[in-house]
């Protein structure tokens, strides 16, 4: 984990690789709960029998479920002290190069790509790449935008 004593310390560090999360797995129960919460009941995520005969050979994780884990991933590799608040500012350049099968292990590689002062915040771009531990194209890649208060 990279540790910064104050958000201003990020300004001179970008770009820098922050590291990777540990390997994790999303099981069908998590996918089912996400589908219920978001009302996205697409069969490729929920119906194991139909999905087995479908284009991916089994159920796959929702792309937006992976995106929702970007904040968690950043928290695993980055600690910023001296800030009274951090906020999610959005996402840029989101893409899903290949599906993540339910139950397949993945990790998230995080890099600090930019850091700039905006008003009384340090505005950061954090590239998040959801990858298989064995390599290949990422399942999801996005730039998470975060802001850290400078007080």
C-alpha positions in Angstrom: 0.0 0.0 0.0 1.2 3.5 -0.9 0.9 6.0 1.9 0.8 9.7 1.5 0.9 12.1 4.5 -1.2 14.8 2.7 -3.2 15.0 -0.5 -0.7 17.6 -1.8 2.0 14.8 -1.8 0.0 13.2 -4.7 0.8 16.2 -6.9 4.4 15.3 -7.4 3.9 11.5 -7.6 1.7 11.1 -10.7 2.1 9.0 -12.7 2.9 6.1 -10.4 1.9 2.4 -10.1 0.1 2.0 -6.8 0.0 -1.8 -6.9 -2.6 -4.5 -7.0 -5.3 -5.8 -4.7 -5.3 -9.3 -3.5 -6.9 -12.0 -5.7 -10.7 -12.1 -5.1 -13.7 -13.9 -6.5 -17.3 -12.9 -7.0 -19.7 -15.8 -6.5 -23.2 -16.3 -7.9 -24.8 -15.0 -4.6 -23.0 -11.7 -5.0 -24.1 -11.4 -8.7 -27.7 -12.3 -7.8 -27.7 -9.7 -5.0 -26.4 -7.1 -7.5 -29.0 -8.0 -10.0 -31.7 -7.6 -7.4 -30.4 -4.2 -6.2 -30.0 -2.8 -9.8 -32.9 -4.6 -11.4 -30.6 -5.9 -14.1 -31.9 -9.5 -14.5 -30.2 -10.3 -17.8 -30.0 -14.1 -18.1 -26.3 -14.1 -18.9 -25.7 -13.1 -15.3 -28.3 -15.2 -13.5 -29.5 -18.3 -15.4 -26.7 -20.9 -15.1 -28.4 -23.5 -17.4 -29.2 -21.0 -20.2 -25.8 -19.3 -19.8 -24.0 -22.6 -20.2 -25.4 -22.9 -23.7 -24.9 -19.1 -24.4 -21.9 -17.3 -25.9 -19.8 -17.3 -22.7 -20.4 -20.9 -21.5 -21.4 -19.8 -18.0 -22.8 -16.9 -16.1 -20.8 -13.7 -16.1 -20.4 -10.8 -13.7 -22.2 -7.5 -14.5 -19.8 -4.9 -15.8 -21.3 -2.4 -13.5 -20.6 -4.7 -10.5 -16.9 -4.6 -11.4 -17.1 -0.8 -11.8 -18.6 -0.5 -8.3 -15.5 -2.2 -6.9 -13.2 0.5 -8.2 -13.4 2.4 -4.9 -12.7 -0.7 -2.9 -9.7 -1.5 -5.1 -8.2 2.0 -4.6 -8.7 1.7 -0.8 -6.6 -1.5 -0.9 -3.6 0.2 -2.4 -3.8 3.9 -1.5 -3.9 5.7 1.9 -4.0 9.5 2.0 -3.8 11.2 5.4 -4.4 14.8 6.1 -7.7 15.0 4.2 -11.0 15.5 6.0 -12.9 13.9 3.1 -12.5 12.0 -0.1 -15.2 11.9 -2.7 -15.9 9.8 -5.8 -16.0 12.3 -8.8 -16.8 9.8 -11.5 -15.3 7.5 -14.1 -13.6 8.0 -17.5 -12.7 5.7 -20.3 -14.7 2.7 -19.2 -14.5 -0.5 -21.2 -15.1 -4.2 -20.9 -12.6 -6.0 -23.1 -13.8 -9.5 -22.1 -16.4 -11.0 -19.7 -15.5 -12.0 -16.2 -17.1 -15.5 -15.5 -18.7 -15.8 -12.1 -16.3 -17.6 -9.8 -13.2 -16.7 -11.7 -10.4 -15.1 -9.7 -9.3 -11.6 -10.5 -7.2 -8.7 -9.1 -7.2 -5.0 -9.7 -4.1 -3.1 -10.8 -4.3 0.5 -9.8 -2.2 3.4 -11.0 -2.3 7.1 -10.2 -2.2 8.8 -13.6 -2.9 12.4 -12.7 -3.2 14.7 -9.7 -4.1 18.4 -9.9 -5.4 21.1 -7.6 -9.1 22.0 -8.2 -10.4 24.6 -5.8 -9.5 23.2 -2.4 -9.3 19.6 -3.6 -6.6 17.3 -5.1 -8.3 15.8 -8.1 -6.9 12.4 -9.1 -7.2 10.0 -12.0 -6.8 6.4 -10.9 -6.5 3.8 -13.6 -8.2 0.5 -12.5 -7.6 -2.6 -14.5 -9.5 -5.8 -13.5 -7.3 -8.7 -14.5 -6.9 -12.4 -14.3 -3.9 -13.5 -12.2 -2.9 -15.6 -15.2 -2.8 -12.6 -17.6 -4.6 -11.8 -20.8 -6.9 -8.9 -21.7 -8.5 -7.2 -18.7 -12.1 -7.8 -17.8 -12.7 -4.2 -17.1 -10.6 -1.0 -17.4 -11.6 2.4 -16.2 -10.2 5.6 -14.8 -11.7 6.4 -11.4 -11.8 10.1 -10.6 -11.4 11.0 -6.9 -11.0 14.1 -5.0 -9.3 14.5 -1.7 -9.9 17.7 0.4 -6.8 19.6 1.2 -7.9 20.3 4.8 
